[in-house]
Amino acid sequence: MPRRDKVNYYLDLADVVSKRCTCLRRHYGAVIVKNDEVISTGYVGAPRGRKNCTDLGYCIRQQMNIPRGERYELCRSVHAEANAIISAPRDKMIGATLYLSGREADSGAYIHHSNSCSMCKRMVINAGISRVVIRDTDNEYRQIDVQEWIDNDESLHGERGY
């Protein structure tokens, strides 16, 4: 069996981290890496001490038929990217890469055209992370230069994440 390439290795880690998610809609895992060292991980879940959607048995956004990418202020959860950023010192994130893997909670399929939401994009930018790698399939991924998020300001044209 051939050795796994490094990018997919880190995406595999993000996929494993996503298994801790408590969201009823989508499971995301994030891993921040710098100089081949894992700095931090994060998954989708309610703030510490608060009940998760899996505990409550419902998702308010789902009940209200809110489409993907809208009304995140109603969501109980902290996104995977945000949780990874919260757990890492900024000086270690400057120039780092964030690896992101997302799956549909009901089917386990990779999320089609997955991307960070606008709030997480802002946090990634301010954290100093330079690149985001997003898994599309078991072996395929997209690499995003965070500078593109700065140059192509989404406030000029709406953009959806998860």
N, C-alpha and C positions, 0 to 999 in steps of 0.2 A: 504494500500500500504506500503510495507516495506521501511525502510529508506535506501537511497542510500549509498553504501560503500564509504569510503573516497577517494580511488584511482579513482574510476569512477566519483566521484564528481569533482575532479580536472581535469580529462580528459574531462568531460562535459564542464567545464569552457574553456578549450583549444579549444574544438569544437566550442563554441560560439564565442571565439576570432577569429577563422578562418573565420568567416562570414564577417570580415572586409577586407579580402584579395582582392588584385587587380590583381592577376595573372590569366591568362586565361587558364592555364594548371592544376594547383593544388592549393588547399586551405589548408594551414597549420596554426595552432594556437599553441602557446607555452605558458605555465604558469610555472613560477619558484616559488617553495614553500619551505619554511624552517620553522620548528617548527609550522606547521599548519597555517602559515601566507603566503598569496600570496605576493611575493616580487615584481614580475614584470610579464607583459604579452607582447607578440609580435605576429605579423602576417606578412605574405609575402606582400611586397609592395615596390614601388620605394622610393628612398631617399626623405626626405622632400623637397618639392618645385619642384621636377621633375615630369614629366608626368608618370602615371602608364600605364601599358599595356592595362588596361580597358579603359583608356582615348584615347589611340592611336588606339585601335581596332585590334591590332595584337601583336603576340609574335615572336620575331626574332628567337628564338631557335626553335619554332614550324615551322616557315616558312622555316628554313634551315634543317628540319627533324633531329635535333640533339637529340640523345637518352637521356633518363633519366640518370642522373648522370655524364653527360659530358658537357664541355665547359661553365661552369657557369660564366666565365668572360664576356660572351656576354649578360647575363641576366640583365635586368634593375632593378630587385628587390633585396631587402635585405631579407634574409630568416627569418622565424619566430623565430628560436632559437637566431639568431644574434640580432634581434630587442629586444627580451626579455633581453638578456645579456647587450646590450647597455644601457638599461633603469634601470639597477639595480646596486647598489654599490657592489663591489667585496666582501667586508667583510660579506655581507648578503648572498652571493651565495656559500660561502665555506661550503661544506657539504649539500647543498640544493639538491632538486629533481626538474628536469625539466620534465613536462608533455607535450606530443606532440600528436596532433591529425591532421590527414591529410585526405582530401577527393579529389576525382577527380572533377574538376570544371564542366565538362559537365554532369556527371551522379549523382554526390553527393555521390557516393559509397566510402567507406573507401579505402585508397590506400593499395594495396596488398604488403606485405613485406616492409612497410614504415620504413624509418630510416633517421637519420641525414646524410647530405652529409659530405664529408671529411673536407671541410672548417669549417662547423659548429661543427663537432666533435672536431677539434682543439680548437675552441673557448670555447666549453663546458669544455674541459680539463683545459684550462688556467683560466677559470672563477672559478674553484674550485668546480664545481657541481659534486656530487658524484654518482648520479643515474639518469637515463633517463627512463621514462615510456612512451611507445608508444602504442596508441590505435590500435587494430585490428578490433574490432566489437563494438557494443554498450556496451557490457559487458566484452569483452576479451581484454587483453593487454599483452605486454611483458615488463619485467623489465630488464634494462641493467645496470650493474655495470660499471661506467666510467673507472675504472681501467682496464677492459677488452680491452677498446679502446687503452689504453696505452701499455698494455702487448702484444696485437696482432696488432702491428703497420701495418696499412693499406698500407704503402708505400712498404711493402714487397709483397703485393698481392692486386690488385685493388679492390675497393669497391665502390658501387653506393649508393647514397642517393636518393633525389627526383630530 
